Amino acid sequence: MRVIITGGSGLIGRALATDLARNSHEVIIISRRPERIIGLPAGVRAERWDGRTAEGWYSLADGADAIVNLAGENISTGRWTDERKHTILQSRLNAGQAVVQAVKAATRKPRVVIQASGIGYYGPCGNEEITEETPPGHDFLAGLAMEWESSTASLEALGVRRAVIRTGVVLSTKGGALPRMLLPFRFFVGGRLGSGRQWFPWIHIADEVGAIRFLIENEAASGPFNLSAPIPLTNTEFSHLLGQQLRRPPLMPTPEFALRLLFGEMATVLLDGQRAIPKRLLQLGFRFRFPEAGPALRDLLGR
């Protein structure tokens, strides 16, 4: 199987590429700076693109089995000024446009396109249980997710199967949110964020990769899928478990006003969560290796 990954140099992309290569699949990472991607396993190579079009790599889509479109600016880098919001959105629209161009140009079109999105699609939802049937929210993250998803929607009219992954907080020690959450606990100043009652839609990196592979290989998989563990928990509950694993009590909660002062609108990522359930994944028969946060953290932290 030949798989193309846009945005493949990030946390999810590298983990997915490594897993695919380990199983003897050919993987091509599309990157604006392929020369900076080091340590790729055998069977994985990086190709250059301009971040906007399929120029230079569209021929690779001809005969490929799957394209996984993960490309997009990191939402957690810098405050959300109007300029920053535009950059975040445009990076996703450009990537989607490039994928569409590549697929349209292919004589032998990919069997499936996996389109990235985020659990923020649903907006802040309080205690409501969220499934894929829940309507979208109305804040910046919800609008961003909707446009990101729509960027490759036209491929379905070409007969290409498309699955949309609405990913929660991916837990890994190699990047993402977890290393940043660990630091204050190591210095005995960790604790809940804000009220702590907000839901925390998490997923172990192994299940994130496993779910993407499941969706690539399952011909019945199309449409949106929540990629989050089936047993969500609140920020307070997660902080308690994290403190247990590190043998550090969650002593120092961070008040909401401090987070909003520090991060501005971006604080919604920390203070507003979703009680997301991966209903459609479970219905298709996907089995999570880590459905509960305790064993997931023990696996990642080696305790």
Secondary structure, DSSP 4 states (H G I P E B T S, - for coil): -EEEEETTTSHHHHHHHHHHHHTT-EEEEEES-GGG---PPTTEEEEE--SSS-TTTGGGGTT-SEEEE-----TTSS---HHHHHHHHHHHHHHHHHHHHHHHH-SS--SEEEEEEEGGGG---TT-EE-TTSPP-SSHHHHHHHHHHHTTGGGGGGT-EEEEEEE-EEE-TTSSHHHHHHHHHHTT----BTTS-SEE-EEEHHHHHHHHHHHHH-TT--EEEEES-SS-EEHHHHHHHHHHHHT-----PBPHHHHHHHHGGGGHHHH---EE--HHHHHHT---S--SHHHHHHHHHT-
